Amino acid sequence: MDIRRINTNEAKLFFNCLKNIDRETKFMMLEPDERHFDEKKMKEILGDKDDYFVAAINDEEIIGFLSAQRGKYKRIRHSAYIVIGIR
């Protein structure tokens, strides 16, 4: 298993992980049918230098992740929205 930052070329792998987790649990924000793949948008999210996405990768599949997305507005720039998903 490798644990490292997700790069923009792994947008589809990350999406697949999110989609699988959506199907496996009711504890994530989205229902399985609410998430749709938009490669451009996913690459923008993963490429944002203010945010942090790290993944656990096993056999070329993302099996878990931790994301920390920084507040976008001045009053909340010091905070982050943290999500952990594990298959």
PDB file of N, CA, C and O in Angstrom:
ATOM      1  N   MET A   1       0.841  -1.168   0.000  1.00  0.00           N
ATOM      2  CA  MET A   1       0.000   0.000   0.000  1.00  0.00           C
ATOM      3  C   MET A   1       0.892   1.240   0.000  1.00  0.00           C
ATOM      4  O   MET A   1       1.934   1.280   0.655  1.00  0.00           O
ATOM      5  N   ASP A   2       0.460   2.231  -0.742  1.00  0.00           N
ATOM      6  CA  ASP A   2       1.180   3.497  -0.851  1.00  0.00           C
ATOM      7  C   ASP A   2       0.252   4.599  -0.335  1.00  0.00           C
ATOM      8  O   ASP A   2      -0.929   4.632  -0.678  1.00  0.00           O
ATOM      9  N   ILE A   3       0.785   5.490   0.480  1.00  0.00           N
ATOM     10  CA  ILE A   3       0.012   6.634   0.968  1.00  0.00           C
ATOM     11  C   ILE A   3       0.723   7.885   0.501  1.00  0.00           C
ATOM     12  O   ILE A   3       1.878   8.134   0.843  1.00  0.00           O
ATOM     13  N   ARG A   4      -0.008   8.682  -0.305  1.00  0.00           N
ATOM     14  CA  ARG A   4       0.604   9.881  -0.882  1.00  0.00           C
ATOM     15  C   ARG A   4      -0.478  10.844  -1.375  1.00  0.00           C
ATOM     16  O   ARG A   4      -1.664  10.514  -1.414  1.00  0.00           O
ATOM     17  N   ARG A   5      -0.039  12.020  -1.740  1.00  0.00           N
ATOM     18  CA  ARG A   5      -0.947  13.041  -2.263  1.00  0.00           C
ATOM     19  C   ARG A   5      -1.515  12.587  -3.607  1.00  0.00           C
ATOM     20  O   ARG A   5      -0.795  12.013  -4.424  1.00  0.00           O
ATOM     21  N   ILE A   6      -2.786  12.839  -3.836  1.00  0.00           N
ATOM     22  CA  ILE A   6      -3.430  12.495  -5.108  1.00  0.00           C
ATOM     23  C   ILE A   6      -3.057  13.560  -6.133  1.00  0.00           C
ATOM     24  O   ILE A   6      -3.112  14.753  -5.835  1.00  0.00           O
ATOM     25  N   ASN A   7      -2.677  13.137  -7.342  1.00  0.00           N
ATOM     26  CA  ASN A   7      -2.384  14.117  -8.388  1.00  0.00           C
ATOM     27  C   ASN A   7      -3.559  14.214  -9.357  1.00  0.00           C
ATOM     28  O   ASN A   7      -4.445  13.361  -9.355  1.00  0.00           O
ATOM     29  N   THR A   8      -3.560  15.243 -10.174  1.00  0.00           N
ATOM     30  CA  THR A   8      -4.697  15.506 -11.058  1.00  0.00           C
ATOM     31  C   THR A   8      -4.916  14.394 -12.085  1.00  0.00           C
ATOM     32  O   THR A   8      -6.037  14.215 -12.560  1.00  0.00           O
ATOM     33  N   ASN A   9      -3.882  13.654 -12.432  1.00  0.00           N
ATOM     34  CA  ASN A   9      -4.032  12.552 -13.390  1.00  0.00           C
ATOM     35  C   ASN A   9      -4.815  11.384 -12.795  1.00  0.00           C
ATOM     36  O   ASN A   9      -5.198  10.468 -13.521  1.00  0.00           O
ATOM     37  N   GLU A  10      -5.054  11.404 -11.501  1.00  0.00           N
ATOM     38  CA  GLU A  10      -5.779  10.324 -10.825  1.00  0.00           C
ATOM     39  C   GLU A  10      -7.220  10.718 -10.502  1.00  0.00           C
ATOM     40  O   GLU A  10      -7.843  10.147  -9.607  1.00  0.00           O
ATOM     41  N   ALA A  11      -7.740  11.698 -11.239  1.00  0.00           N
ATOM     42  CA  ALA A  11      -9.095  12.193 -10.990  1.00  0.00           C
ATOM     43  C   ALA A  11     -10.128  11.081 -11.093  1.00  0.00           C
ATOM     44  O   ALA A  11     -11.008  10.984 -10.237  1.00  0.00           O
ATOM     45  N   LYS A  12     -10.044  10.248 -12.106  1.00  0.00           N
ATOM     46  CA  LYS A  12     -11.016   9.165 -12.292  1.00  0.00           C
ATOM     47  C   LYS A  12     -10.883   8.120 -11.177  1.00  0.00           C
ATOM     48  O   LYS A  12     -11.893   7.610 -10.690  1.00  0.00           O
ATOM     49  N   LEU A  13      -9.658   7.799 -10.771  1.00  0.00           N
ATOM     50  CA  LEU A  13      -9.449   6.855  -9.667  1.00  0.00           C
ATOM     51  C   LEU A  13     -10.082   7.387  -8.373  1.00  0.00           C
ATOM     52  O   LEU A  13     -10.726   6.644  -7.633  1.00  0.00           O
ATOM     53  N   PHE A  14      -9.887   8.667  -8.120  1.00  0.00           N
ATOM     54  CA  PHE A  14     -10.451   9.281  -6.919  1.00  0.00           C
ATOM     55  C   PHE A  14     -11.972   9.281  -6.983  1.00  0.00           C
ATOM     56  O   PHE A  14     -12.639   8.971  -5.996  1.00  0.00           O
ATOM     57  N   PHE A  15     -12.522   9.629  -8.145  1.00  0.00           N
ATOM     58  CA  PHE A  15     -13.969   9.605  -8.315  1.00  0.00           C
ATOM     59  C   PHE A  15     -14.518   8.202  -8.057  1.00  0.00           C
ATOM     60  O   PHE A  15     -15.532   8.051  -7.374  1.00  0.00           O
ATOM     61  N   ASN A  16     -13.862   7.184  -8.596  1.00  0.00           N
ATOM     62  CA  ASN A  16     -14.311   5.804  -8.399  1.00  0.00           C
ATOM     63  C   ASN A  16     -14.323   5.437  -6.917  1.00  0.00           C
ATOM     64  O   ASN A  16     -15.238   4.764  -6.444  1.00  0.00           O
ATOM     65  N   CYS A  17     -13.310   5.880  -6.198  1.00  0.00           N
ATOM     66  CA  CYS A  17     -13.267   5.632  -4.750  1.00  0.00           C
ATOM     67  C   CYS A  17     -14.447   6.308  -4.064  1.00  0.00           C
ATOM     68  O   CYS A  17     -15.123   5.688  -3.243  1.00  0.00           O
ATOM     69  N   LEU A  18     -14.698   7.564  -4.390  1.00  0.00           N
ATOM     70  CA  LEU A  18     -15.819   8.291  -3.793  1.00  0.00           C
ATOM     71  C   LEU A  18     -17.147   7.600  -4.094  1.00  0.00           C
ATOM     72  O   LEU A  18     -17.989   7.447  -3.210  1.00  0.00           O
ATOM     73  N   LYS A  19     -17.323   7.189  -5.335  1.00  0.00           N
ATOM     74  CA  LYS A  19     -18.564   6.538  -5.762  1.00  0.00           C
ATOM     75  C   LYS A  19     -18.773   5.209  -5.011  1.00  0.00           C
ATOM     76  O   LYS A  19     -19.879   4.898  -4.571  1.00  0.00           O
ATOM     77  N   ASN A  20     -17.688   4.440  -4.877  1.00  0.00           N
ATOM     78  CA  ASN A  20     -17.773   3.176  -4.151  1.00  0.00           C
ATOM     79  C   ASN A  20     -18.124   3.390  -2.684  1.00  0.00           C
ATOM     80  O   ASN A  20     -18.939   2.660  -2.119  1.00  0.00           O
ATOM     81  N   ILE A  21     -17.509   4.388  -2.076  1.00  0.00           N
ATOM     82  CA  ILE A  21     -17.805   4.676  -0.669  1.00  0.00           C
ATOM     83  C   ILE A  21     -19.259   5.137  -0.521  1.00  0.00           C
ATOM     84  O   ILE A  21     -19.935   4.764   0.438  1.00  0.00           O
ATOM     85  N   ASP A  22     -19.739   5.951  -1.473  1.00  0.00           N
ATOM     86  CA  ASP A  22     -21.143   6.384  -1.440  1.00  0.00           C
ATOM     87  C   ASP A  22     -22.092   5.187  -1.430  1.00  0.00           C
ATOM     88  O   ASP A  22     -23.118   5.207  -0.749  1.00  0.00           O
ATOM     89  N   ARG A  23     -21.745   4.139  -2.193  1.00  0.00           N
ATOM     90  CA  ARG A  23     -22.596   2.946  -2.267  1.00  0.00           C
ATOM     91  C   ARG A  23     -22.508   2.089  -1.003  1.00  0.00           C
ATOM     92  O   ARG A  23     -23.466   1.403  -0.646  1.00  0.00           O
ATOM     93  N   GLU A  24     -21.362   2.131  -0.333  1.00  0.00           N
ATOM     94  CA  GLU A  24     -21.108   1.230   0.797  1.00  0.00           C
ATOM     95  C   GLU A  24     -21.584   1.758   2.147  1.00  0.00           C
ATOM     96  O   GLU A  24     -21.730   0.979   3.090  1.00  0.00           O
ATOM     97  N   THR A  25     -21.828   3.054   2.261  1.00  0.00           N
ATOM     98  CA  THR A  25     -22.183   3.624   3.562  1.00  0.00           C
ATOM     99  C   THR A  25     -23.196   4.747   3.412  1.00  0.00           C
ATOM    100  O   THR A  25     -23.327   5.353   2.348  1.00  0.00           O
ATOM    101  N   LYS A  26     -23.898   5.008   4.482  1.00  0.00           N
ATOM    102  CA  LYS A  26     -24.831   6.132   4.517  1.00  0.00           C
ATOM    103  C   LYS A  26     -24.243   7.298   5.324  1.00  0.00           C
ATOM    104  O   LYS A  26     -24.946   8.269   5.603  1.00  0.00           O
ATOM    105  N   PHE A  27     -22.972   7.210   5.698  1.00  0.00           N
ATOM    106  CA  PHE A  27     -22.346   8.228   6.537  1.00  0.00           C
ATOM    107  C   PHE A  27     -21.643   9.330   5.750  1.00  0.00           C
ATOM    108  O   PHE A  27     -21.142  10.283   6.345  1.00  0.00           O
ATOM    109  N   MET A  28     -21.597   9.218   4.425  1.00  0.00           N
ATOM    110  CA  MET A  28     -20.987  10.269   3.610  1.00  0.00           C
ATOM    111  C   MET A  28     -22.077  11.253   3.192  1.00  0.00           C
ATOM    112  O   MET A  28     -23.264  10.973   3.360  1.00  0.00           O
ATOM    113  N   MET A  29     -21.682  12.391   2.653  1.00  0.00           N
ATOM    114  CA  MET A  29     -22.621  13.461   2.326  1.00  0.00           C
ATOM    115  C   MET A  29     -23.563  13.109   1.175  1.00  0.00           C
ATOM    116  O   MET A  29     -24.754  13.416   1.239  1.00  0.00           O
ATOM    117  N   LEU A  30     -23.048  12.473   0.131  1.00  0.00           N
ATOM    118  CA  LEU A  30     -23.847  12.249  -1.073  1.00  0.00           C
ATOM    119  C   LEU A  30     -24.409  10.834  -1.161  1.00  0.00           C
ATOM    120  O   LEU A  30     -23.808   9.872  -0.684  1.00  0.00           O
ATOM    121  N   GLU A  31     -25.576  10.738  -1.784  1.00  0.00           N
ATOM    122  CA  GLU A  31     -26.156   9.444  -2.130  1.00  0.00           C
ATOM    123  C   GLU A  31     -25.441   8.943  -3.389  1.00  0.00           C
ATOM    124  O   GLU A  31     -24.880   9.744  -4.138  1.00  0.00           O
ATOM    125  N   PRO A  32     -25.455   7.625  -3.630  1.00  0.00           N
ATOM    126  CA  PRO A  32     -24.720   7.087  -4.797  1.00  0.00           C
ATOM    127  C   PRO A  32     -25.114   7.709  -6.135  1.00  0.00           C
ATOM    128  O   PRO A  32     -24.260   7.868  -7.007  1.00  0.00           O
ATOM    129  N   ASP A  33     -26.384   8.066  -6.318  1.00  0.00           N
ATOM    130  CA  ASP A  33     -26.828   8.615  -7.604  1.00  0.00           C
ATOM    131  C   ASP A  33     -26.614  10.126  -7.734  1.00  0.00           C
ATOM    132  O   ASP A  33     -26.912  10.695  -8.784  1.00  0.00           O
ATOM    133  N   GLU A  34     -26.113  10.775  -6.706  1.00  0.00           N
ATOM    134  CA  GLU A  34     -25.903  12.225  -6.742  1.00  0.00           C
ATOM    135  C   GLU A  34     -24.537  12.627  -7.311  1.00  0.00           C
ATOM    136  O   GLU A  34     -24.351  13.778  -7.708  1.00  0.00           O
ATOM    137  N   ARG A  35     -23.608  11.720  -7.354  1.00  0.00           N
ATOM    138  CA  ARG A  35     -22.238  12.048  -7.781  1.00  0.00           C
ATOM    139  C   ARG A  35     -22.066  11.694  -9.263  1.00  0.00           C
ATOM    140  O   ARG A  35     -22.322  10.563  -9.676  1.00  0.00           O
ATOM    141  N   HIS A  36     -21.631  12.678 -10.053  1.00  0.00           N
ATOM    142  CA  HIS A  36     -21.424  12.468 -11.489  1.00  0.00           C
ATOM    143  C   HIS A  36     -20.012  12.930 -11.856  1.00  0.00           C
ATOM    144  O   HIS A  36     -19.537  13.955 -11.369  1.00  0.00           O
ATOM    145  N   PHE A  37     -19.360  12.166 -12.711  1.00  0.00           N
ATOM    146  CA  PHE A  37     -17.966  12.449 -13.055  1.00  0.00           C
ATOM    147  C   PHE A  37     -17.860  13.611 -14.021  1.00  0.00           C
ATOM    148  O   PHE A  37     -18.461  13.598 -15.095  1.00  0.00           O
ATOM    149  N   ASP A  38     -17.095  14.609 -13.633  1.00  0.00           N
ATOM    150  CA  ASP A  38     -16.741  15.748 -14.475  1.00  0.00           C
ATOM    151  C   ASP A  38     -15.228  15.890 -14.332  1.00  0.00           C
ATOM    152  O   ASP A  38     -14.732  16.454 -13.357  1.00  0.00           O
ATOM    153  N   GLU A  39     -14.511  15.371 -15.317  1.00  0.00           N
ATOM    154  CA  GLU A  39     -13.050  15.307 -15.219  1.00  0.00           C
ATOM    155  C   GLU A  39     -12.424  16.678 -15.019  1.00  0.00           C
ATOM    156  O   GLU A  39     -11.512  16.831 -14.206  1.00  0.00           O
ATOM    157  N   LYS A  40     -12.901  17.669 -15.749  1.00  0.00           N
ATOM    158  CA  LYS A  40     -12.331  19.020 -15.630  1.00  0.00           C
ATOM    159  C   LYS A  40     -12.510  19.563 -14.210  1.00  0.00           C
ATOM    160  O   LYS A  40     -11.571  20.096 -13.619  1.00  0.00           O
ATOM    161  N   LYS A  41     -13.723  19.422 -13.669  1.00  0.00           N
ATOM    162  CA  LYS A  41     -13.994  19.912 -12.319  1.00  0.00           C
ATOM    163  C   LYS A  41     -13.176  19.150 -11.280  1.00  0.00           C
ATOM    164  O   LYS A  41     -12.630  19.754 -10.356  1.00  0.00           O
ATOM    165  N   MET A  42     -13.087  17.822 -11.425  1.00  0.00           N
ATOM    166  CA  MET A  42     -12.332  17.011 -10.475  1.00  0.00           C
ATOM    167  C   MET A  42     -10.854  17.393 -10.499  1.00  0.00           C
ATOM    168  O   MET A  42     -10.217  17.466  -9.448  1.00  0.00           O
ATOM    169  N   LYS A  43     -10.304  17.638 -11.687  1.00  0.00           N
ATOM    170  CA  LYS A  43      -8.900  18.044 -11.789  1.00  0.00           C
ATOM    171  C   LYS A  43      -8.677  19.414 -11.159  1.00  0.00           C
ATOM    172  O   LYS A  43      -7.638  19.649 -10.543  1.00  0.00           O
ATOM    173  N   GLU A  44      -9.646  20.323 -11.309  1.00  0.00           N
ATOM    174  CA  GLU A  44      -9.544  21.636 -10.670  1.00  0.00           C
ATOM    175  C   GLU A  44      -9.526  21.501  -9.148  1.00  0.00           C
ATOM    176  O   GLU A  44      -8.743  22.162  -8.467  1.00  0.00           O
ATOM    177  N   ILE A  45     -10.388  20.647  -8.631  1.00  0.00           N
ATOM    178  CA  ILE A  45     -10.449  20.436  -7.178  1.00  0.00           C
ATOM    179  C   ILE A  45      -9.138  19.846  -6.671  1.00  0.00           C
ATOM    180  O   ILE A  45      -8.580  20.320  -5.681  1.00  0.00           O
ATOM    181  N   LEU A  46      -8.651  18.816  -7.350  1.00  0.00           N
ATOM    182  CA  LEU A  46      -7.406  18.167  -6.912  1.00  0.00           C
ATOM    183  C   LEU A  46      -6.183  19.064  -7.101  1.00  0.00           C
ATOM    184  O   LEU A  46      -5.190  18.914  -6.389  1.00  0.00           O
ATOM    185  N   GLY A  47      -6.249  19.985  -8.047  1.00  0.00           N
ATOM    186  CA  GLY A  47      -5.113  20.859  -8.335  1.00  0.00           C
ATOM    187  C   GLY A  47      -5.078  22.134  -7.515  1.00  0.00           C
ATOM    188  O   GLY A  47      -4.112  22.891  -7.602  1.00  0.00           O
ATOM    189  N   ASP A  48      -6.105  22.389  -6.721  1.00  0.00           N
ATOM    190  CA  ASP A  48      -6.165  23.598  -5.903  1.00  0.00           C
ATOM    191  C   ASP A  48      -5.071  23.532  -4.838  1.00  0.00           C
ATOM    192  O   ASP A  48      -5.061  22.618  -4.014  1.00  0.00           O
ATOM    193  N   LYS A  49      -4.167  24.481  -4.853  1.00  0.00           N
ATOM    194  CA  LYS A  49      -3.013  24.466  -3.935  1.00  0.00           C
ATOM    195  C   LYS A  49      -3.393  24.773  -2.491  1.00  0.00           C
ATOM    196  O   LYS A  49      -2.608  24.505  -1.582  1.00  0.00           O
ATOM    197  N   ASP A  50      -4.589  25.333  -2.261  1.00  0.00           N
ATOM    198  CA  ASP A  50      -5.037  25.601  -0.895  1.00  0.00           C
ATOM    199  C   ASP A  50      -5.609  24.357  -0.220  1.00  0.00           C
ATOM    200  O   ASP A  50      -5.748  24.318   1.002  1.00  0.00           O
ATOM    201  N   ASP A  51      -5.939  23.345  -1.015  1.00  0.00           N
ATOM    202  CA  ASP A  51      -6.553  22.130  -0.484  1.00  0.00           C
ATOM    203  C   ASP A  51      -5.558  20.978  -0.500  1.00  0.00           C
ATOM    204  O   ASP A  51      -4.532  21.032  -1.178  1.00  0.00           O
ATOM    205  N   TYR A  52      -5.881  19.938   0.259  1.00  0.00           N
ATOM    206  CA  TYR A  52      -4.974  18.807   0.412  1.00  0.00           C
ATOM    207  C   TYR A  52      -5.760  17.505   0.290  1.00  0.00           C
ATOM    208  O   TYR A  52      -6.748  17.300   0.994  1.00  0.00           O
ATOM    209  N   PHE A  53      -5.318  16.633  -0.604  1.00  0.00           N
ATOM    210  CA  PHE A  53      -5.940  15.334  -0.812  1.00  0.00           C
ATOM    211  C   PHE A  53      -4.855  14.268  -0.774  1.00  0.00           C
ATOM    212  O   PHE A  53      -3.930  14.284  -1.586  1.00  0.00           O
ATOM    213  N   VAL A  54      -4.971  13.352   0.162  1.00  0.00           N
ATOM    214  CA  VAL A  54      -4.010  12.262   0.270  1.00  0.00           C
ATOM    215  C   VAL A  54      -4.798  10.956   0.184  1.00  0.00           C
ATOM    216  O   VAL A  54      -5.920  10.857   0.680  1.00  0.00           O
ATOM    217  N   ALA A  55      -4.183   9.946  -0.462  1.00  0.00           N
ATOM    218  CA  ALA A  55      -4.890   8.682  -0.681  1.00  0.00           C
ATOM    219  C   ALA A  55      -4.064   7.496  -0.234  1.00  0.00           C
ATOM    220  O   ALA A  55      -2.834   7.528  -0.212  1.00  0.00           O
ATOM    221  N   ALA A  56      -4.793   6.437   0.125  1.00  0.00           N
ATOM    222  CA  ALA A  56      -4.192   5.120   0.341  1.00  0.00           C
ATOM    223  C   ALA A  56      -4.462   4.349  -0.945  1.00  0.00           C
ATOM    224  O   ALA A  56      -5.614   4.155  -1.333  1.00  0.00           O
ATOM    225  N   ILE A  57      -3.385   3.911  -1.604  1.00  0.00           N
ATOM    226  CA  ILE A  57      -3.503   3.251  -2.904  1.00  0.00           C
ATOM    227  C   ILE A  57      -2.971   1.834  -2.787  1.00  0.00           C
ATOM    228  O   ILE A  57      -1.858   1.599  -2.317  1.00  0.00           O
ATOM    229  N   ASN A  58      -3.803   0.895  -3.229  1.00  0.00           N
ATOM    230  CA  ASN A  58      -3.437  -0.519  -3.200  1.00  0.00           C
ATOM    231  C   ASN A  58      -3.763  -1.128  -4.564  1.00  0.00           C
ATOM    232  O   ASN A  58      -4.899  -1.033  -5.030  1.00  0.00           O
ATOM    233  N   ASP A  59      -2.784  -1.746  -5.198  1.00  0.00           N
ATOM    234  CA  ASP A  59      -2.980  -2.364  -6.522  1.00  0.00           C
ATOM    235  C   ASP A  59      -3.627  -1.389  -7.507  1.00  0.00           C
ATOM    236  O   ASP A  59      -4.580  -1.749  -8.199  1.00  0.00           O
ATOM    237  N   GLU A  60      -3.116  -0.161  -7.572  1.00  0.00           N
ATOM    238  CA  GLU A  60      -3.564   0.881  -8.506  1.00  0.00           C
ATOM    239  C   GLU A  60      -5.024   1.277  -8.310  1.00  0.00           C
ATOM    240  O   GLU A  60      -5.679   1.727  -9.250  1.00  0.00           O
ATOM    241  N   GLU A  61      -5.536   1.111  -7.086  1.00  0.00           N
ATOM    242  CA  GLU A  61      -6.894   1.519  -6.741  1.00  0.00           C
ATOM    243  C   GLU A  61      -6.834   2.345  -5.462  1.00  0.00           C
ATOM    244  O   GLU A  61      -6.161   1.966  -4.504  1.00  0.00           O
ATOM    245  N   ILE A  62      -7.535   3.471  -5.450  1.00  0.00           N
ATOM    246  CA  ILE A  62      -7.613   4.282  -4.235  1.00  0.00           C
ATOM    247  C   ILE A  62      -8.630   3.624  -3.313  1.00  0.00           C
ATOM    248  O   ILE A  62      -9.804   3.488  -3.656  1.00  0.00           O
ATOM    249  N   ILE A  63      -8.160   3.221  -2.139  1.00  0.00           N
ATOM    250  CA  ILE A  63      -9.021   2.511  -1.195  1.00  0.00           C
ATOM    251  C   ILE A  63      -9.387   3.367   0.017  1.00  0.00           C
ATOM    252  O   ILE A  63     -10.162   2.938   0.872  1.00  0.00           O
ATOM    253  N   GLY A  64      -8.840   4.552   0.089  1.00  0.00           N
ATOM    254  CA  GLY A  64      -9.156   5.463   1.172  1.00  0.00           C
ATOM    255  C   GLY A  64      -8.538   6.822   0.908  1.00  0.00           C
ATOM    256  O   GLY A  64      -7.611   6.945   0.107  1.00  0.00           O
ATOM    257  N   PHE A  65      -9.049   7.840   1.580  1.00  0.00           N
ATOM    258  CA  PHE A  65      -8.516   9.190   1.365  1.00  0.00           C
ATOM    259  C   PHE A  65      -8.769  10.059   2.585  1.00  0.00           C
ATOM    260  O   PHE A  65      -9.618   9.762   3.426  1.00  0.00           O
ATOM    261  N   LEU A  66      -8.009  11.137   2.652  1.00  0.00           N
ATOM    262  CA  LEU A  66      -8.225  12.211   3.604  1.00  0.00           C
ATOM    263  C   LEU A  66      -8.164  13.496   2.801  1.00  0.00           C
ATOM    264  O   LEU A  66      -7.213  13.717   2.050  1.00  0.00           O
ATOM    265  N   SER A  67      -9.164  14.340   2.952  1.00  0.00           N
ATOM    266  CA  SER A  67      -9.126  15.634   2.264  1.00  0.00           C
ATOM    267  C   SER A  67      -9.304  16.740   3.287  1.00  0.00           C
ATOM    268  O   SER A  67     -10.047  16.599   4.258  1.00  0.00           O
ATOM    269  N   ALA A  68      -8.616  17.830   3.054  1.00  0.00           N
ATOM    270  CA  ALA A  68      -8.767  19.039   3.858  1.00  0.00           C
ATOM    271  C   ALA A  68      -8.923  20.192   2.878  1.00  0.00           C
ATOM    272  O   ALA A  68      -7.977  20.576   2.189  1.00  0.00           O
ATOM    273  N   GLN A  69     -10.137  20.739   2.827  1.00  0.00           N
ATOM    274  CA  GLN A  69     -10.426  21.827   1.903  1.00  0.00           C
ATOM    275  C   GLN A  69     -10.566  23.119   2.694  1.00  0.00           C
ATOM    276  O   GLN A  69     -11.439  23.259   3.551  1.00  0.00           O
ATOM    277  N   ARG A  70      -9.690  24.048   2.383  1.00  0.00           N
ATOM    278  CA  ARG A  70      -9.599  25.303   3.110  1.00  0.00           C
ATOM    279  C   ARG A  70     -10.802  26.197   2.814  1.00  0.00           C
ATOM    280  O   ARG A  70     -11.345  26.179   1.709  1.00  0.00           O
ATOM    281  N   GLY A  71     -11.207  26.972   3.806  1.00  0.00           N
ATOM    282  CA  GLY A  71     -12.283  27.943   3.613  1.00  0.00           C
ATOM    283  C   GLY A  71     -11.902  28.935   2.531  1.00  0.00           C
ATOM    284  O   GLY A  71     -10.761  29.396   2.490  1.00  0.00           O
ATOM    285  N   LYS A  72     -12.825  29.267   1.664  1.00  0.00           N
ATOM    286  CA  LYS A  72     -12.535  30.134   0.507  1.00  0.00           C
ATOM    287  C   LYS A  72     -12.681  31.623   0.819  1.00  0.00           C
ATOM    288  O   LYS A  72     -12.078  32.462   0.150  1.00  0.00           O
ATOM    289  N   TYR A  73     -13.481  31.949   1.832  1.00  0.00           N
ATOM    290  CA  TYR A  73     -13.735  33.354   2.131  1.00  0.00           C
ATOM    291  C   TYR A  73     -12.830  33.838   3.264  1.00  0.00           C
ATOM    292  O   TYR A  73     -12.382  33.042   4.090  1.00  0.00           O
ATOM    293  N   LYS A  74     -12.565  35.139   3.297  1.00  0.00           N
ATOM    294  CA  LYS A  74     -11.611  35.711   4.249  1.00  0.00           C
ATOM    295  C   LYS A  74     -11.892  35.303   5.700  1.00  0.00           C
ATOM    296  O   LYS A  74     -10.967  34.987   6.449  1.00  0.00           O
ATOM    297  N   ARG A  75     -13.143  35.310   6.084  1.00  0.00           N
ATOM    298  CA  ARG A  75     -13.484  35.023   7.487  1.00  0.00           C
ATOM    299  C   ARG A  75     -13.266  33.568   7.873  1.00  0.00           C
ATOM    300  O   ARG A  75     -13.193  33.250   9.060  1.00  0.00           O
ATOM    301  N   ILE A  76     -13.161  32.684   6.896  1.00  0.00           N
ATOM    302  CA  ILE A  76     -12.969  31.265   7.231  1.00  0.00           C
ATOM    303  C   ILE A  76     -11.722  30.667   6.566  1.00  0.00           C
ATOM    304  O   ILE A  76     -11.606  29.445   6.473  1.00  0.00           O
ATOM    305  N   ARG A  77     -10.797  31.502   6.107  1.00  0.00           N
ATOM    306  CA  ARG A  77      -9.568  31.004   5.469  1.00  0.00           C
ATOM    307  C   ARG A  77      -8.704  30.201   6.438  1.00  0.00           C
ATOM    308  O   ARG A  77      -7.882  29.387   6.017  1.00  0.00           O
ATOM    309  N   HIS A  78      -8.887  30.430   7.709  1.00  0.00           N
ATOM    310  CA  HIS A  78      -8.096  29.726   8.723  1.00  0.00           C
ATOM    311  C   HIS A  78      -8.656  28.335   9.032  1.00  0.00           C
ATOM    312  O   HIS A  78      -8.037  27.577   9.779  1.00  0.00           O
ATOM    313  N   SER A  79      -9.811  27.990   8.472  1.00  0.00           N
ATOM    314  CA  SER A  79     -10.450  26.712   8.782  1.00  0.00           C
ATOM    315  C   SER A  79     -10.385  25.762   7.576  1.00  0.00           C
ATOM    316  O   SER A  79     -10.059  26.174   6.462  1.00  0.00           O
ATOM    317  N   ALA A  80     -10.696  24.503   7.819  1.00  0.00           N
ATOM    318  CA  ALA A  80     -10.716  23.512   6.736  1.00  0.00           C
ATOM    319  C   ALA A  80     -11.860  22.541   6.968  1.00  0.00           C
ATOM    320  O   ALA A  80     -12.210  22.222   8.104  1.00  0.00           O
ATOM    321  N   TYR A  81     -12.430  22.084   5.877  1.00  0.00           N
ATOM    322  CA  TYR A  81     -13.466  21.065   5.878  1.00  0.00           C
ATOM    323  C   TYR A  81     -12.740  19.736   5.655  1.00  0.00           C
ATOM    324  O   TYR A  81     -12.175  19.511   4.585  1.00  0.00           O
ATOM    325  N   ILE A  82     -12.754  18.868   6.648  1.00  0.00           N
ATOM    326  CA  ILE A  82     -11.980  17.621   6.597  1.00  0.00           C
ATOM    327  C   ILE A  82     -12.911  16.443   6.396  1.00  0.00           C
ATOM    328  O   ILE A  82     -13.929  16.312   7.075  1.00  0.00           O
ATOM    329  N   VAL A  83     -12.545  15.578   5.442  1.00  0.00           N
ATOM    330  CA  VAL A  83     -13.323  14.379   5.147  1.00  0.00           C
ATOM    331  C   VAL A  83     -12.360  13.181   5.093  1.00  0.00           C
ATOM    332  O   VAL A  83     -11.274  13.270   4.520  1.00  0.00           O
ATOM    333  N   ILE A  84     -12.769  12.084   5.687  1.00  0.00           N
ATOM    334  CA  ILE A  84     -12.014  10.837   5.607  1.00  0.00           C
ATOM    335  C   ILE A  84     -12.953   9.772   5.071  1.00  0.00           C
ATOM    336  O   ILE A  84     -14.069   9.613   5.566  1.00  0.00           O
ATOM    337  N   GLY A  85     -12.504   9.043   4.061  1.00  0.00           N
ATOM    338  CA  GLY A  85     -13.274   7.940   3.510  1.00  0.00           C
ATOM    339  C   GLY A  85     -12.397   6.723   3.367  1.00  0.00           C
ATOM    340  O   GLY A  85     -11.300   6.802   2.814  1.00  0.00           O
ATOM    341  N   ILE A  86     -12.873   5.594   3.861  1.00  0.00           N
ATOM    342  CA  ILE A  86     -12.084   4.349   3.810  1.00  0.00           C
ATOM    343  C   ILE A  86     -12.999   3.227   3.331  1.00  0.00           C
ATOM    344  O   ILE A  86     -14.109   3.062   3.835  1.00  0.00           O
ATOM    345  N   ARG A  87     -12.529   2.467   2.363  1.00  0.00           N
ATOM    346  CA  ARG A  87     -13.305   1.317   1.869  1.00  0.00           C
ATOM    347  C   ARG A  87     -12.957   0.098   2.691  1.00  0.00           C
ATOM    348  O   ARG A  87     -13.492  -0.983   2.449  1.00  0.00           O
TER     349      ARG A  87
END
